[in-house]
Amino acid sequence: MRLQNKTALITGAGQGIGKTTALLFAREGANVIVADINEEHARAAAAEITAAGGKALAVKVNVASLKECEAAVASGIAAFGGIQILVNNAGITRDATLAKMTEEQFDQVISVNLKGVFNMTKAVTPGMVEKGYGKIVNTSSVVGIYGNFGQTNYVAAKSGVIGMTKVWAREFGRKGITVNAVAPGFIATDMLATVPEKVINGIKERTPLQRLGDPIDIANAYLFLSSDESAFVSGIVLSVDGGMTW
């Protein structure tokens, strides 16, 4: 198994891509810290892992709070002795054009999607530095590369994640820690549930593989970057988007 004897903290792991990743990592031998702002979802995902014979800990955390991130990390270390893998997967959307976007909508997305990545990474890395080993995977987006209509806040956050990834790859490389980002395309999750079918069909038409991504497509990318197979890979942005170019 590719993550045997490793412990992974995954944010936003109560549902969607995060949950799919948590289940995959557990099958690959990892102890999984299921971190989510929705405690019920976190507990359900952790229970599913343990029922299948894996080891998991559910923690409620709002990644926008550094104190809550530090508490989640402390709980994980107490349960499993250390954390070797961090997947910063949690994210939200509050879409609107610039003219209609409120300051609150902007701040909410930046607080979770950008500051949340900063907070959890800041909380986890001291332990990784001490042990001289770590794998950090940040979630950006194709829109963080190309931009997207009506997503000033989301694009700003996801572009910022790419920048932080490249900085941290330089800062932590000599400490034995790799830092990479995954840029998902349009994935069939609840986040797309409110998008009109006409828009979804247009996305499929612009995608060479002619489909939306599946959560497992992203989870598999996370797995590669979290495993020792990517030991000499750091500072990259891996697009998982079916070949979409804008």
Buried (B, 14 or more C-beta within 10 A) or exposed (E): EBBEEBBBBBBBBBBBBBBBBBBBBBBBBBBBBBBBBEEEBBBBBBEBBBEEEBBBBBBBBBBBBBEBBBBBBEBBBEBBEBBBBBBBBBBBBBBBEEEEBEEEBBBBBBBBBBBBBBBBBEBBBEBBBEBEBBBBBBBBBBBBBBBBEBBBBBBBBBBBBBEBBBEBBEEBEEBBBBBBBBBBBBBBBEBBEEEEEEEBEEBBEBBEEEEBBBBBBBBBBBBBBBBEEBEEBBBBBBBBBBEBEE
